[in-house]
Amino acid sequence: AKKADNGMSPMQAVITATKNADLLGETDNIGSLSIGKYADIVVVKGNSLDDITLLESVNFVMQGGIVIKQK
C-alpha cells in the first residue's frame, strides 16, 4: 500500500480525517454513516487503502444527503 505524503498509512490518513467529529464534539452528527447523521461520503474506483492516491480522483460525492458529483 502506498503511504500518504505525510508518512501515514492510508488507514491512518482516513482515520485522522474522520476523527475530527470527536475533536469537534459532533459525534451525534458526523464521523460515521448511520441514520440521523449527515451523509457526507465520497466514492472512488478501487480500494483507497491499497492506493491512497485514488482519493485524488473522486467519482461520487454526497454532502448532507444530496448528490453533489456523479461521474
N, C-alpha and C positions, 0 to 999 in steps of 0.2 A: 504494500500500500504506500502511496505517495504521502509524504509529510506535508503539512501546511507550511506556508512560508515562515511561520514563527517557530517551527520545530516541533509543534504538537502533532500527535497522530490525528488522522481525520476524526476519529471518535471524540478525542479530547476537544477538538475545534468545535464540533457540533454541540457537545455538552456545554462548553463555555458560552456559546452563542445563545443557548436556550436557558441557561441558568439565571439570566437577567430577571426572570419572573420572581425568583426568590429574593434577589437583591433589591428589587423594587417593591416587594411586598404585594405582588399582584398574582399570586398563585391561584386565586379564585377565578381569574380571567384569562391568564396566558400561561405558557410553559409546557402545555401538553394538549393533545387533541381529545376533547371529551365534551359531552353535552353541556351547553350553557357557557362554554368558553368561546373566545374569539377564534375563528377558523382562519388562521394565517399560516399558509403552507406553500411550499414550492415543490415542484416535481422536476426531476432530471432524468435523462435517459441513461440508466445504469445505476450502479451502486457507488454513491459518493464516499462510502467508507473504504472502497477499494481505490478510488481515484478522486481525491478532493477537488481537483480542477473541474470536474463535471458541474460544480456549483457556479462556474463561470458561464454556463450555457443552460439557463433555466427554461424549461418548456412550458410550464404552467405555474401561475401564481393565483392564489386565492387569499384575499385580505378581508377580514371581517365577514366571511361567508360569501363574498362576492368575487366572481372570477374577474381578475384584472388582466391576465395574459393567458392565451391558449394558442399553442402552435398547431 
